[in-house]
Amino acid sequence: MSDKKTVSPLVASWNWFWFEQIRPHSLCLLRIFFGFTLFLKFTDATGLYRIERITVKLPQREAWPISEMLNAWYMPYPWLGWLPAPSPFWFARLEELFLILSVLFTIGLFTRIVVPLTAFLFTYVFFLSQWNFYHHMVVFLCALWPLAFSPCGRFYSVDALLADPARKRETTIILPIRMIQIVVCVIYFFTFVWKFNSGWFTGRIMQIFHEAGSLRGPVGAAMSEMMSYQALSLGTLIIEGLLPFGLLFPATRRISILFGVVLHLVIDLTMAVNTYSYQMMALYIVFIYPESGATVALYDGRCGMCRKSRRWVNILDWFRRVTWADFRDPQVRAMVPQLTDDKLDKEMVVIDCTGKILPGFYGWRYLLSSFPLTFIPSFLMYIPPIPWIGKWIYKFIADRRNRSCQLGTEDLDPNDAWRRTLALSQAAPDK
Amino acid sequence: MREKLPENYSRGGGLNYEMPRGGIFKNFVIVIFLVTLFGLSIRSQIVNESRFGWGMFSRNIEYMILYQWVNADGSRTLYKPGEELQGKARQLLPKKGEGREVYRNTRYDIGTIRRWIHGYLGYLYNNARPTDAIAVEAQFHYFLDQLKSDPTPPVIEVISYPEK
């Protein structure tokens, strides 16, 4: 139905929020990372607190409590009583099937069948067993269904290698991303509400966890010795309370993701929470700009050092955030008339997906905060006097770089996100 | 993803907007999604059951459960679970020498464990009921957020199947 009509701003906002047309790179990245958490689930390779003892079981049988419980009894919902429950034999076959599906899911082979089938089978076992008591299982469910109805295999998949390249130009609605964004915010909000009790305010709950042996591993032991129980519980409470709002607003999103990642790493280093921490960290991908290559790094194509830097950065750029554009390329140069030759010659300029211009040190800091491996350390570059020292070091190196190396320019895709970013930058403020 | 609504969307009190294909169905899905997500989360708060409500680790409950058959004459027969349990469920039973009254931990709040017990009682009643039993009961002893040094006695609840 294609019906052009005039609607109120409220309806337009609603439609824009849920139905904006995008190219779904971030959904495809989510498929990879979330698929990997599925793989971890079905092999029991989880728990940083026991990192030296982790073994991969193909498939693992014991960590699914319900698999054994199903041998004897289970608790189907009355309205699902008509569904046939798998016998222990078939449950074991299902485990093996899930393991295979998680691999196909991650690499993106037969995605159109594999992702819905995984979601369907997962839901079947979820409602027929005690899986529905486990929160990380609910998180799987909440993410699997939006992925099942999205083109999450269009990029970064084996399917993408086999498919018609023209399909990559097609756009899709943002709906699955929005759904998962809301799920993540709701999880944090209600987790916070649940913990809004005296046990968490006073730190008593952490003391109980410690007494019960729930704070595990060397980090758990060190934390319970070095920090007060109240500091630990209040810290958790504050982060979980702020995250839903911080993630919601673009201005606070990066710092919120930082706190979220740190929180989940600490939880996984100190407690047995199965795949929950990895799932939540993977889900943060829905908060990044959906289209890859929308951050533009304008570099000097004559500079050998710039070329080397680009190579290193590309290794770190797992989410394919950055498009490298030689500012000496006439079509690129024409799109950034607000930047002078002198400025571009002196330092590398990064333009973020909103069109904001970040020169030199600020550009590098932004790039490093866009890559998974350098994401956490990059925030140290905000702490004084590191920005001041960083700018000085950047200038020192930039002034001494070798410009004699003549290199060919990259072929830029004329329809890619970089073009829109450069257009946006013409109206955006300089750093 | 633009981070704010494009300007032309809000100009002049109205605008031209092309509805996505299947817009009505998609809007219906969105409404169902939001109602389910928020509805289940709020329900879990009301019934104190963390399932689907993201209440993990909110409280610590140490609990112990004693099961008994309620006979037609009103007498009780203690029932030791175990024969029907396997794997991890069996591992959670008291080990040799631990006696019957072994406390376990959960962080899924009190409503969840009540539901869990109720489900198990339902299974017992329908699959392992002695001929003269008319119901099955669980004595649920628990400490809520209690340190080991705290001398307060446990709270005791009785959960029956079928419910009285």
Boltz contact constraints between the chains, C-beta under 6 A:
constraints:
  - contact:
      token1: [A, 1]
      token2: [B, 21]
      max_distance: 6.0
  - contact:
      token1: [A, 3]
      token2: [B, 19]
      max_distance: 6.0
  - contact:
      token1: [A, 4]
      token2: [B, 16]
      max_distance: 6.0
  - contact:
      token1: [A, 4]
      token2: [B, 18]
      max_distance: 6.0
  - contact:
      token1: [A, 6]
      token2: [B, 14]
      max_distance: 6.0
  - contact:
      token1: [A, 6]
      token2: [B, 16]
      max_distance: 6.0
  - contact:
      token1: [A, 7]
      token2: [B, 17]
      max_distance: 6.0
  - contact:
      token1: [A, 9]
      token2: [B, 10]
      max_distance: 6.0
  - contact:
      token1: [A, 12]
      token2: [B, 9]
      max_distance: 6.0
  - contact:
      token1: [A, 12]
      token2: [B, 15]
      max_distance: 6.0
  - contact:
      token1: [A, 12]
      token2: [B, 17]
      max_distance: 6.0
  - contact:
      token1: [A, 13]
      token2: [B, 5]
      max_distance: 6.0
  - contact:
      token1: [A, 15]
      token2: [B, 17]
      max_distance: 6.0
  - contact:
      token1: [A, 16]
      token2: [B, 5]
      max_distance: 6.0
  - contact:
      token1: [A, 18]
      token2: [B, 30]
      max_distance: 6.0
  - contact:
      token1: [A, 19]
      token2: [B, 20]
      max_distance: 6.0
  - contact:
      token1: [A, 65]
      token2: [B, 88]
      max_distance: 6.0
  - contact:
      token1: [A, 68]
      token2: [B, 86]
      max_distance: 6.0
  - contact:
      token1: [A, 68]
      token2: [B, 87]
      max_distance: 6.0
  - contact:
      token1: [A, 68]
      token2: [B, 88]
      max_distance: 6.0
  - contact:
      token1: [A, 69]
      token2: [B, 89]
      max_distance: 6.0
  - contact:
      token1: [A, 71]
      token2: [B, 86]
      max_distance: 6.0
  - contact:
      token1: [A, 72]
      token2: [B, 84]
      max_distance: 6.0
  - contact:
      token1: [A, 72]
      token2: [B, 85]
      max_distance: 6.0
  - contact:
      token1: [A, 72]
      token2: [B, 86]
      max_distance: 6.0
  - contact:
      token1: [A, 73]
      token2: [B, 123]
      max_distance: 6.0
  - contact:
      token1: [A, 75]
      token2: [B, 119]
      max_distance: 6.0
  - contact:
      token1: [A, 133]
      token2: [B, 51]
      max_distance: 6.0
  - contact:
      token1: [A, 135]
      token2: [B, 56]
      max_distance: 6.0
  - contact:
      token1: [A, 138]
      token2: [B, 52]
      max_distance: 6.0
  - contact:
      token1: [A, 173]
      token2: [B, 20]
      max_distance: 6.0
  - contact:
      token1: [A, 179]
      token2: [B, 33]
      max_distance: 6.0
  - contact:
      token1: [A, 186]
      token2: [B, 37]
      max_distance: 6.0
  - contact:
      token1: [A, 187]
      token2: [B, 54]
      max_distance: 6.0
  - contact:
      token1: [A, 190]
      token2: [B, 41]
      max_distance: 6.0
  - contact:
      token1: [A, 190]
      token2: [B, 53]
      max_distance: 6.0
  - contact:
      token1: [A, 190]
      token2: [B, 54]
      max_distance: 6.0
  - contact:
      token1: [A, 191]
      token2: [B, 54]
      max_distance: 6.0
  - contact:
      token1: [A, 194]
      token2: [B, 55]
      max_distance: 6.0
  - contact:
      token1: [A, 194]
      token2: [B, 58]
      max_distance: 6.0
  - contact:
      token1: [A, 195]
      token2: [B, 58]
      max_distance: 6.0
  - contact:
      token1: [A, 199]
      token2: [B, 145]
      max_distance: 6.0
  - contact:
      token1: [A, 208]
      token2: [B, 60]
      max_distance: 6.0
  - contact:
      token1: [A, 211]
      token2: [B, 148]
      max_distance: 6.0
  - contact:
      token1: [A, 212]
      token2: [B, 105]
      max_distance: 6.0
  - contact:
      token1: [A, 250]
      token2: [B, 3]
      max_distance: 6.0
  - contact:
      token1: [A, 289]
      token2: [B, 1]
      max_distance: 6.0
  - contact:
      token1: [A, 290]
      token2: [B, 1]
      max_distance: 6.0
